[in-house]
Amino acid sequence: MKKMNQRLKSERGQNTVEYLLMLTVVVGVVLAAGFALKKYMPTLFQQIQGEISGAASTSGQ
């Protein structure tokens, strides 16, 4: 029983688990953002291209 308590109180490997949990959260947020933005991406790139073309044509005058 005493050895089991010592093992449960041990902090060895705790940093690794914390980093893995943080990595999991970050990957989850990135994936959620990717899925949320997926439907806006085609029009977003067209909109950016139009803005750049408009700015380039007006700056040449």
CHARMM internal coordinates of N, CA and C (Angstrom, degrees):
IC EDIT
DIST 1 N 1 CA 1.4444
DIST 1 CA 1 C 1.5326
ANGL 1 N 1 CA 1 C 110.89
DIST 1 C 2 N 1.3299
ANGL 1 CA 1 C 2 N 116.27
DIHE 1 N 1 CA 1 C 2 N -39.29
DIST 2 N 2 CA 1.4535
ANGL 1 C 2 N 2 CA 120.40
DIHE 1 CA 1 C 2 N 2 CA -178.76
DIST 2 CA 2 C 1.5353
ANGL 2 N 2 CA 2 C 110.96
DIHE 1 C 2 N 2 CA 2 C -65.03
DIST 2 C 3 N 1.3426
ANGL 2 CA 2 C 3 N 116.34
DIHE 2 N 2 CA 2 C 3 N -40.32
DIST 3 N 3 CA 1.4645
ANGL 2 C 3 N 3 CA 119.82
DIHE 2 CA 2 C 3 N 3 CA 179.08
DIST 3 CA 3 C 1.5286
ANGL 3 N 3 CA 3 C 111.30
DIHE 2 C 3 N 3 CA 3 C -66.35
DIST 3 C 4 N 1.3261
ANGL 3 CA 3 C 4 N 116.94
DIHE 3 N 3 CA 3 C 4 N -35.81
DIST 4 N 4 CA 1.4518
ANGL 3 C 4 N 4 CA 120.50
DIHE 3 CA 3 C 4 N 4 CA 179.23
DIST 4 CA 4 C 1.5302
ANGL 4 N 4 CA 4 C 110.13
DIHE 3 C 4 N 4 CA 4 C -65.68
DIST 4 C 5 N 1.3124
ANGL 4 CA 4 C 5 N 117.41
DIHE 4 N 4 CA 4 C 5 N -41.78
DIST 5 N 5 CA 1.4598
ANGL 4 C 5 N 5 CA 121.12
DIHE 4 CA 4 C 5 N 5 CA 177.74
DIST 5 CA 5 C 1.5246
ANGL 5 N 5 CA 5 C 111.05
DIHE 4 C 5 N 5 CA 5 C -63.13
DIST 5 C 6 N 1.3264
ANGL 5 CA 5 C 6 N 116.45
DIHE 5 N 5 CA 5 C 6 N -38.69
DIST 6 N 6 CA 1.4558
ANGL 5 C 6 N 6 CA 119.99
DIHE 5 CA 5 C 6 N 6 CA 178.60
DIST 6 CA 6 C 1.5273
ANGL 6 N 6 CA 6 C 110.80
DIHE 5 C 6 N 6 CA 6 C -65.24
DIST 6 C 7 N 1.3166
ANGL 6 CA 6 C 7 N 116.86
DIHE 6 N 6 CA 6 C 7 N -39.17
DIST 7 N 7 CA 1.4601
ANGL 6 C 7 N 7 CA 120.32
DIHE 6 CA 6 C 7 N 7 CA 179.10
DIST 7 CA 7 C 1.5235
ANGL 7 N 7 CA 7 C 111.28
DIHE 6 C 7 N 7 CA 7 C -67.98
DIST 7 C 8 N 1.3252
ANGL 7 CA 7 C 8 N 116.84
DIHE 7 N 7 CA 7 C 8 N -38.94
DIST 8 N 8 CA 1.4573
ANGL 7 C 8 N 8 CA 119.69
DIHE 7 CA 7 C 8 N 8 CA 179.88
DIST 8 CA 8 C 1.5270
ANGL 8 N 8 CA 8 C 111.57
DIHE 7 C 8 N 8 CA 8 C -69.42
DIST 8 C 9 N 1.3009
ANGL 8 CA 8 C 9 N 117.38
DIHE 8 N 8 CA 8 C 9 N -31.09
DIST 9 N 9 CA 1.4628
ANGL 8 C 9 N 9 CA 121.54
DIHE 8 CA 8 C 9 N 9 CA 179.57
DIST 9 CA 9 C 1.5187
ANGL 9 N 9 CA 9 C 112.40
DIHE 8 C 9 N 9 CA 9 C -83.23
DIST 9 C 10 N 1.3246
ANGL 9 CA 9 C 10 N 117.48
DIHE 9 N 9 CA 9 C 10 N -12.82
DIST 10 N 10 CA 1.4565
ANGL 9 C 10 N 10 CA 121.35
DIHE 9 CA 9 C 10 N 10 CA -178.45
DIST 10 CA 10 C 1.5268
ANGL 10 N 10 CA 10 C 109.73
DIHE 9 C 10 N 10 CA 10 C -66.16
DIST 10 C 11 N 1.3255
ANGL 10 CA 10 C 11 N 116.08
DIHE 10 N 10 CA 10 C 11 N 137.60
DIST 11 N 11 CA 1.4668
ANGL 10 C 11 N 11 CA 121.34
DIHE 10 CA 10 C 11 N 11 CA 179.17
DIST 11 CA 11 C 1.5165
ANGL 11 N 11 CA 11 C 111.41
DIHE 10 C 11 N 11 CA 11 C -100.53
DIST 11 C 12 N 1.3060
ANGL 11 CA 11 C 12 N 116.35
DIHE 11 N 11 CA 11 C 12 N 9.31
DIST 12 N 12 CA 1.4583
ANGL 11 C 12 N 12 CA 121.00
DIHE 11 CA 11 C 12 N 12 CA -179.67
DIST 12 CA 12 C 1.5256
ANGL 12 N 12 CA 12 C 109.77
DIHE 11 C 12 N 12 CA 12 C -65.82
DIST 12 C 13 N 1.3101
ANGL 12 CA 12 C 13 N 116.37
DIHE 12 N 12 CA 12 C 13 N 128.21
DIST 13 N 13 CA 1.4596
ANGL 12 C 13 N 13 CA 121.19
DIHE 12 CA 12 C 13 N 13 CA -179.37
DIST 13 CA 13 C 1.5113
ANGL 13 N 13 CA 13 C 113.96
DIHE 12 C 13 N 13 CA 13 C 85.53
DIST 13 C 14 N 1.3194
ANGL 13 CA 13 C 14 N 117.46
DIHE 13 N 13 CA 13 C 14 N -0.91
DIST 14 N 14 CA 1.4604
ANGL 13 C 14 N 14 CA 120.46
DIHE 13 CA 13 C 14 N 14 CA -177.61
DIST 14 CA 14 C 1.5288
ANGL 14 N 14 CA 14 C 111.07
DIHE 13 C 14 N 14 CA 14 C -66.99
DIST 14 C 15 N 1.3147
ANGL 14 CA 14 C 15 N 117.46
DIHE 14 N 14 CA 14 C 15 N -39.80
DIST 15 N 15 CA 1.4622
ANGL 14 C 15 N 15 CA 120.67
DIHE 14 CA 14 C 15 N 15 CA -179.82
DIST 15 CA 15 C 1.5210
ANGL 15 N 15 CA 15 C 111.43
DIHE 14 C 15 N 15 CA 15 C -62.04
DIST 15 C 16 N 1.3177
ANGL 15 CA 15 C 16 N 116.18
DIHE 15 N 15 CA 15 C 16 N -40.71
DIST 16 N 16 CA 1.4620
ANGL 15 C 16 N 16 CA 120.20
DIHE 15 CA 15 C 16 N 16 CA 179.83
DIST 16 CA 16 C 1.5209
ANGL 16 N 16 CA 16 C 110.81
DIHE 15 C 16 N 16 CA 16 C -61.77
DIST 16 C 17 N 1.3142
ANGL 16 CA 16 C 17 N 116.80
DIHE 16 N 16 CA 16 C 17 N -44.08
DIST 17 N 17 CA 1.4628
ANGL 16 C 17 N 17 CA 120.94
DIHE 16 CA 16 C 17 N 17 CA 179.60
DIST 17 CA 17 C 1.5228
ANGL 17 N 17 CA 17 C 110.25
DIHE 16 C 17 N 17 CA 17 C -64.50
DIST 17 C 18 N 1.3214
ANGL 17 CA 17 C 18 N 117.29
DIHE 17 N 17 CA 17 C 18 N -41.28
DIST 18 N 18 CA 1.4639
ANGL 17 C 18 N 18 CA 120.25
DIHE 17 CA 17 C 18 N 18 CA 179.76
DIST 18 CA 18 C 1.5266
ANGL 18 N 18 CA 18 C 110.67
DIHE 17 C 18 N 18 CA 18 C -64.08
DIST 18 C 19 N 1.3335
ANGL 18 CA 18 C 19 N 117.46
DIHE 18 N 18 CA 18 C 19 N -42.85
DIST 19 N 19 CA 1.4576
ANGL 18 C 19 N 19 CA 119.94
DIHE 18 CA 18 C 19 N 19 CA 178.75
DIST 19 CA 19 C 1.5262
ANGL 19 N 19 CA 19 C 111.42
DIHE 18 C 19 N 19 CA 19 C -65.14
DIST 19 C 20 N 1.3037
ANGL 19 CA 19 C 20 N 117.52
DIHE 19 N 19 CA 19 C 20 N -38.93
DIST 20 N 20 CA 1.4666
ANGL 19 C 20 N 20 CA 120.20
DIHE 19 CA 19 C 20 N 20 CA 177.70
DIST 20 CA 20 C 1.5259
ANGL 20 N 20 CA 20 C 111.28
DIHE 19 C 20 N 20 CA 20 C -65.12
DIST 20 C 21 N 1.3145
ANGL 20 CA 20 C 21 N 117.16
DIHE 20 N 20 CA 20 C 21 N -39.20
DIST 21 N 21 CA 1.4681
ANGL 20 C 21 N 21 CA 120.07
DIHE 20 CA 20 C 21 N 21 CA 176.89
DIST 21 CA 21 C 1.5273
ANGL 21 N 21 CA 21 C 111.32
DIHE 20 C 21 N 21 CA 21 C -65.14
DIST 21 C 22 N 1.3252
ANGL 21 CA 21 C 22 N 116.81
DIHE 21 N 21 CA 21 C 22 N -42.12
DIST 22 N 22 CA 1.4673
ANGL 21 C 22 N 22 CA 119.72
DIHE 21 CA 21 C 22 N 22 CA 177.76
DIST 22 CA 22 C 1.5238
ANGL 22 N 22 CA 22 C 111.00
DIHE 21 C 22 N 22 CA 22 C -64.06
DIST 22 C 23 N 1.3262
ANGL 22 CA 22 C 23 N 116.61
DIHE 22 N 22 CA 22 C 23 N -41.30
DIST 23 N 23 CA 1.4556
ANGL 22 C 23 N 23 CA 120.66
DIHE 22 CA 22 C 23 N 23 CA 178.46
DIST 23 CA 23 C 1.5276
ANGL 23 N 23 CA 23 C 110.78
DIHE 22 C 23 N 23 CA 23 C -62.55
DIST 23 C 24 N 1.3162
ANGL 23 CA 23 C 24 N 116.63
DIHE 23 N 23 CA 23 C 24 N -40.81
DIST 24 N 24 CA 1.4621
ANGL 23 C 24 N 24 CA 121.16
DIHE 23 CA 23 C 24 N 24 CA 178.26
DIST 24 CA 24 C 1.5223
ANGL 24 N 24 CA 24 C 111.04
DIHE 23 C 24 N 24 CA 24 C -61.84
DIST 24 C 25 N 1.3147
ANGL 24 CA 24 C 25 N 116.74
DIHE 24 N 24 CA 24 C 25 N -42.42
DIST 25 N 25 CA 1.4647
ANGL 24 C 25 N 25 CA 120.47
DIHE 24 CA 24 C 25 N 25 CA 179.61
DIST 25 CA 25 C 1.5275
ANGL 25 N 25 CA 25 C 110.30
DIHE 24 C 25 N 25 CA 25 C -65.56
DIST 25 C 26 N 1.3216
ANGL 25 CA 25 C 26 N 117.48
DIHE 25 N 25 CA 25 C 26 N -43.92
DIST 26 N 26 CA 1.4661
ANGL 25 C 26 N 26 CA 120.92
DIHE 25 CA 25 C 26 N 26 CA -179.57
DIST 26 CA 26 C 1.5197
ANGL 26 N 26 CA 26 C 110.71
DIHE 25 C 26 N 26 CA 26 C -63.03
DIST 26 C 27 N 1.3192
ANGL 26 CA 26 C 27 N 117.11
DIHE 26 N 26 CA 26 C 27 N -44.80
DIST 27 N 27 CA 1.4684
ANGL 26 C 27 N 27 CA 120.41
DIHE 26 CA 26 C 27 N 27 CA 179.21
DIST 27 CA 27 C 1.5296
ANGL 27 N 27 CA 27 C 109.94
DIHE 26 C 27 N 27 CA 27 C -63.55
DIST 27 C 28 N 1.3182
ANGL 27 CA 27 C 28 N 117.29
DIHE 27 N 27 CA 27 C 28 N -40.03
DIST 28 N 28 CA 1.4628
ANGL 27 C 28 N 28 CA 120.61
DIHE 27 CA 27 C 28 N 28 CA 178.04
DIST 28 CA 28 C 1.5185
ANGL 28 N 28 CA 28 C 112.30
DIHE 27 C 28 N 28 CA 28 C -62.22
DIST 28 C 29 N 1.3221
ANGL 28 CA 28 C 29 N 117.14
DIHE 28 N 28 CA 28 C 29 N -41.75
DIST 29 N 29 CA 1.4671
ANGL 28 C 29 N 29 CA 120.77
DIHE 28 CA 28 C 29 N 29 CA 179.45
DIST 29 CA 29 C 1.5270
ANGL 29 N 29 CA 29 C 110.46
DIHE 28 C 29 N 29 CA 29 C -66.73
DIST 29 C 30 N 1.3252
ANGL 29 CA 29 C 30 N 116.75
DIHE 29 N 29 CA 29 C 30 N -41.48
DIST 30 N 30 CA 1.4716
ANGL 29 C 30 N 30 CA 120.13
DIHE 29 CA 29 C 30 N 30 CA 179.27
DIST 30 CA 30 C 1.5259
ANGL 30 N 30 CA 30 C 110.45
DIHE 29 C 30 N 30 CA 30 C -64.32
DIST 30 C 31 N 1.3212
ANGL 30 CA 30 C 31 N 116.93
DIHE 30 N 30 CA 30 C 31 N -43.05
DIST 31 N 31 CA 1.4676
ANGL 30 C 31 N 31 CA 119.57
DIHE 30 CA 30 C 31 N 31 CA 178.39
DIST 31 CA 31 C 1.5228
ANGL 31 N 31 CA 31 C 111.83
DIHE 30 C 31 N 31 CA 31 C -64.62
DIST 31 C 32 N 1.3111
ANGL 31 CA 31 C 32 N 116.94
DIHE 31 N 31 CA 31 C 32 N -42.27
DIST 32 N 32 CA 1.4727
ANGL 31 C 32 N 32 CA 120.32
DIHE 31 CA 31 C 32 N 32 CA 178.88
DIST 32 CA 32 C 1.5242
ANGL 32 N 32 CA 32 C 110.56
DIHE 31 C 32 N 32 CA 32 C -63.13
DIST 32 C 33 N 1.3226
ANGL 32 CA 32 C 33 N 117.13
DIHE 32 N 32 CA 32 C 33 N -41.58
DIST 33 N 33 CA 1.4654
ANGL 32 C 33 N 33 CA 120.40
DIHE 32 CA 32 C 33 N 33 CA 178.10
DIST 33 CA 33 C 1.5232
ANGL 33 N 33 CA 33 C 110.76
DIHE 32 C 33 N 33 CA 33 C -65.89
DIST 33 C 34 N 1.3144
ANGL 33 CA 33 C 34 N 116.92
DIHE 33 N 33 CA 33 C 34 N -38.58
DIST 34 N 34 CA 1.4585
ANGL 33 C 34 N 34 CA 120.62
DIHE 33 CA 33 C 34 N 34 CA 178.20
DIST 34 CA 34 C 1.5139
ANGL 34 N 34 CA 34 C 112.54
DIHE 33 C 34 N 34 CA 34 C -62.84
DIST 34 C 35 N 1.3322
ANGL 34 CA 34 C 35 N 116.14
DIHE 34 N 34 CA 34 C 35 N -43.98
DIST 35 N 35 CA 1.4596
ANGL 34 C 35 N 35 CA 119.19
DIHE 34 CA 34 C 35 N 35 CA 178.09
DIST 35 CA 35 C 1.5246
ANGL 35 N 35 CA 35 C 111.79
DIHE 34 C 35 N 35 CA 35 C -67.72
DIST 35 C 36 N 1.3195
ANGL 35 CA 35 C 36 N 116.76
DIHE 35 N 35 CA 35 C 36 N -35.52
DIST 36 N 36 CA 1.4664
ANGL 35 C 36 N 36 CA 119.98
DIHE 35 CA 35 C 36 N 36 CA 179.83
DIST 36 CA 36 C 1.5278
ANGL 36 N 36 CA 36 C 111.18
DIHE 35 C 36 N 36 CA 36 C -69.02
DIST 36 C 37 N 1.3254
ANGL 36 CA 36 C 37 N 117.70
DIHE 36 N 36 CA 36 C 37 N -35.86
DIST 37 N 37 CA 1.4617
ANGL 36 C 37 N 37 CA 121.27
DIHE 36 CA 36 C 37 N 37 CA -177.76
DIST 37 CA 37 C 1.5209
ANGL 37 N 37 CA 37 C 113.56
DIHE 36 C 37 N 37 CA 37 C -88.98
DIST 37 C 38 N 1.3128
ANGL 37 CA 37 C 38 N 116.76
DIHE 37 N 37 CA 37 C 38 N -8.33
DIST 38 N 38 CA 1.4648
ANGL 37 C 38 N 38 CA 120.71
DIHE 37 CA 37 C 38 N 38 CA -174.56
DIST 38 CA 38 C 1.5254
ANGL 38 N 38 CA 38 C 112.31
DIHE 37 C 38 N 38 CA 38 C -57.89
DIST 38 C 39 N 1.2961
ANGL 38 CA 38 C 39 N 117.96
DIHE 38 N 38 CA 38 C 39 N -40.02
DIST 39 N 39 CA 1.4628
ANGL 38 C 39 N 39 CA 119.52
DIHE 38 CA 38 C 39 N 39 CA -177.04
DIST 39 CA 39 C 1.5251
ANGL 39 N 39 CA 39 C 112.71
DIHE 38 C 39 N 39 CA 39 C -76.11
DIST 39 C 40 N 1.3340
ANGL 39 CA 39 C 40 N 118.10
DIHE 39 N 39 CA 39 C 40 N -17.13
DIST 40 N 40 CA 1.4580
ANGL 39 C 40 N 40 CA 121.02
DIHE 39 CA 39 C 40 N 40 CA 179.96
DIST 40 CA 40 C 1.5249
ANGL 40 N 40 CA 40 C 113.22
DIHE 39 C 40 N 40 CA 40 C -94.81
DIST 40 C 41 N 1.3162
ANGL 40 CA 40 C 41 N 117.81
DIHE 40 N 40 CA 40 C 41 N -12.41
DIST 41 N 41 CA 1.4596
ANGL 40 C 41 N 41 CA 120.96
DIHE 40 CA 40 C 41 N 41 CA -173.40
DIST 41 CA 41 C 1.5292
ANGL 41 N 41 CA 41 C 114.50
DIHE 40 C 41 N 41 CA 41 C -61.86
DIST 41 C 42 N 1.3226
ANGL 41 CA 41 C 42 N 121.35
DIHE 41 N 41 CA 41 C 42 N -48.18
DIST 42 N 42 CA 1.4724
ANGL 41 C 42 N 42 CA 118.83
DIHE 41 CA 41 C 42 N 42 CA -177.77
DIST 42 CA 42 C 1.5266
ANGL 42 N 42 CA 42 C 112.53
DIHE 41 C 42 N 42 CA 42 C -58.06
DIST 42 C 43 N 1.3079
ANGL 42 CA 42 C 43 N 117.80
DIHE 42 N 42 CA 42 C 43 N -45.38
DIST 43 N 43 CA 1.4646
ANGL 42 C 43 N 43 CA 119.83
DIHE 42 CA 42 C 43 N 43 CA -179.37
DIST 43 CA 43 C 1.5146
ANGL 43 N 43 CA 43 C 111.28
DIHE 42 C 43 N 43 CA 43 C -73.30
DIST 43 C 44 N 1.3148
ANGL 43 CA 43 C 44 N 117.22
DIHE 43 N 43 CA 43 C 44 N -28.88
DIST 44 N 44 CA 1.4583
ANGL 43 C 44 N 44 CA 120.46
DIHE 43 CA 43 C 44 N 44 CA 179.57
DIST 44 CA 44 C 1.5207
ANGL 44 N 44 CA 44 C 110.80
DIHE 43 C 44 N 44 CA 44 C -64.20
DIST 44 C 45 N 1.3322
ANGL 44 CA 44 C 45 N 117.16
DIHE 44 N 44 CA 44 C 45 N -45.09
DIST 45 N 45 CA 1.4508
ANGL 44 C 45 N 45 CA 120.04
DIHE 44 CA 44 C 45 N 45 CA 179.97
DIST 45 CA 45 C 1.5286
ANGL 45 N 45 CA 45 C 111.36
DIHE 44 C 45 N 45 CA 45 C -66.69
DIST 45 C 46 N 1.3144
ANGL 45 CA 45 C 46 N 117.98
DIHE 45 N 45 CA 45 C 46 N -37.11
DIST 46 N 46 CA 1.4579
ANGL 45 C 46 N 46 CA 121.12
DIHE 45 CA 45 C 46 N 46 CA 176.68
DIST 46 CA 46 C 1.5306
ANGL 46 N 46 CA 46 C 110.72
DIHE 45 C 46 N 46 CA 46 C -65.31
DIST 46 C 47 N 1.3066
ANGL 46 CA 46 C 47 N 116.41
DIHE 46 N 46 CA 46 C 47 N -39.26
DIST 47 N 47 CA 1.4494
ANGL 46 C 47 N 47 CA 121.58
DIHE 46 CA 46 C 47 N 47 CA 178.95
DIST 47 CA 47 C 1.5348
ANGL 47 N 47 CA 47 C 110.99
DIHE 46 C 47 N 47 CA 47 C -65.42
DIST 47 C 48 N 1.3187
ANGL 47 CA 47 C 48 N 116.50
DIHE 47 N 47 CA 47 C 48 N -43.06
DIST 48 N 48 CA 1.4647
ANGL 47 C 48 N 48 CA 120.91
DIHE 47 CA 47 C 48 N 48 CA 178.25
DIST 48 CA 48 C 1.5245
ANGL 48 N 48 CA 48 C 110.36
DIHE 47 C 48 N 48 CA 48 C -64.09
DIST 48 C 49 N 1.3313
ANGL 48 CA 48 C 49 N 116.15
DIHE 48 N 48 CA 48 C 49 N -42.03
DIST 49 N 49 CA 1.4606
ANGL 48 C 49 N 49 CA 119.97
DIHE 48 CA 48 C 49 N 49 CA 179.18
DIST 49 CA 49 C 1.5315
ANGL 49 N 49 CA 49 C 110.29
DIHE 48 C 49 N 49 CA 49 C -62.70
DIST 49 C 50 N 1.3111
ANGL 49 CA 49 C 50 N 117.09
DIHE 49 N 49 CA 49 C 50 N -41.74
DIST 50 N 50 CA 1.4657
ANGL 49 C 50 N 50 CA 120.76
DIHE 49 CA 49 C 50 N 50 CA 178.05
DIST 50 CA 50 C 1.5168
ANGL 50 N 50 CA 50 C 112.27
DIHE 49 C 50 N 50 CA 50 C -63.29
DIST 50 C 51 N 1.3346
ANGL 50 CA 50 C 51 N 116.43
DIHE 50 N 50 CA 50 C 51 N -41.24
DIST 51 N 51 CA 1.4713
ANGL 50 C 51 N 51 CA 120.27
DIHE 50 CA 50 C 51 N 51 CA 178.43
DIST 51 CA 51 C 1.5310
ANGL 51 N 51 CA 51 C 111.12
DIHE 50 C 51 N 51 CA 51 C -63.59
DIST 51 C 52 N 1.3239
ANGL 51 CA 51 C 52 N 116.81
DIHE 51 N 51 CA 51 C 52 N -42.42
DIST 52 N 52 CA 1.4655
ANGL 51 C 52 N 52 CA 120.56
DIHE 51 CA 51 C 52 N 52 CA 179.91
DIST 52 CA 52 C 1.5249
ANGL 52 N 52 CA 52 C 110.44
DIHE 51 C 52 N 52 CA 52 C -66.23
DIST 52 C 53 N 1.3234
ANGL 52 CA 52 C 53 N 116.67
DIHE 52 N 52 CA 52 C 53 N -43.41
DIST 53 N 53 CA 1.4683
ANGL 52 C 53 N 53 CA 120.08
DIHE 52 CA 52 C 53 N 53 CA 179.06
DIST 53 CA 53 C 1.5217
ANGL 53 N 53 CA 53 C 111.09
DIHE 52 C 53 N 53 CA 53 C -63.32
DIST 53 C 54 N 1.3262
ANGL 53 CA 53 C 54 N 117.01
DIHE 53 N 53 CA 53 C 54 N -41.61
DIST 54 N 54 CA 1.4617
ANGL 53 C 54 N 54 CA 121.11
DIHE 53 CA 53 C 54 N 54 CA 178.41
DIST 54 CA 54 C 1.5101
ANGL 54 N 54 CA 54 C 111.92
DIHE 53 C 54 N 54 CA 54 C -64.11
DIST 54 C 55 N 1.3127
ANGL 54 CA 54 C 55 N 116.79
DIHE 54 N 54 CA 54 C 55 N -41.90
DIST 55 N 55 CA 1.4593
ANGL 54 C 55 N 55 CA 120.72
DIHE 54 CA 54 C 55 N 55 CA 179.83
DIST 55 CA 55 C 1.5237
ANGL 55 N 55 CA 55 C 110.58
DIHE 54 C 55 N 55 CA 55 C -68.25
DIST 55 C 56 N 1.3333
ANGL 55 CA 55 C 56 N 117.13
DIHE 55 N 55 CA 55 C 56 N -37.48
DIST 56 N 56 CA 1.4622
ANGL 55 C 56 N 56 CA 120.35
DIHE 55 CA 55 C 56 N 56 CA -179.51
DIST 56 CA 56 C 1.5257
ANGL 56 N 56 CA 56 C 110.80
DIHE 55 C 56 N 56 CA 56 C -69.74
DIST 56 C 57 N 1.3208
ANGL 56 CA 56 C 57 N 117.58
DIHE 56 N 56 CA 56 C 57 N -36.44
DIST 57 N 57 CA 1.4695
ANGL 56 C 57 N 57 CA 119.22
DIHE 56 CA 56 C 57 N 57 CA -178.76
DIST 57 CA 57 C 1.5199
ANGL 57 N 57 CA 57 C 111.22
DIHE 56 C 57 N 57 CA 57 C -73.74
DIST 57 C 58 N 1.3123
ANGL 57 CA 57 C 58 N 119.07
DIHE 57 N 57 CA 57 C 58 N -32.87
DIST 58 N 58 CA 1.4661
ANGL 57 C 58 N 58 CA 120.15
DIHE 57 CA 57 C 58 N 58 CA 179.55
DIST 58 CA 58 C 1.5209
ANGL 58 N 58 CA 58 C 112.05
DIHE 57 C 58 N 58 CA 58 C -79.86
DIST 58 C 59 N 1.3222
ANGL 58 CA 58 C 59 N 118.07
DIHE 58 N 58 CA 58 C 59 N -25.97
DIST 59 N 59 CA 1.4656
ANGL 58 C 59 N 59 CA 119.11
DIHE 58 CA 58 C 59 N 59 CA -178.89
DIST 59 CA 59 C 1.5270
ANGL 59 N 59 CA 59 C 111.48
DIHE 58 C 59 N 59 CA 59 C -78.85
DIST 59 C 60 N 1.3064
ANGL 59 CA 59 C 60 N 117.51
DIHE 59 N 59 CA 59 C 60 N -18.32
DIST 60 N 60 CA 1.4566
ANGL 59 C 60 N 60 CA 120.55
DIHE 59 CA 59 C 60 N 60 CA -179.70
DIST 60 CA 60 C 1.5119
ANGL 60 N 60 CA 60 C 112.21
DIHE 59 C 60 N 60 CA 60 C -82.57
DIST 60 C 61 N 1.3022
ANGL 60 CA 60 C 61 N 119.61
DIHE 60 N 60 CA 60 C 61 N -5.67
DIST 61 N 61 CA 1.4654
ANGL 60 C 61 N 61 CA 121.78
DIHE 60 CA 60 C 61 N 61 CA -177.19
DIST 61 CA 61 C 1.5017
ANGL 61 N 61 CA 61 C 112.08
DIHE 60 C 61 N 61 CA 61 C -90.34
END
COOR INIT
IC SEED 1 N 1 CA 1 C
IC BUILD
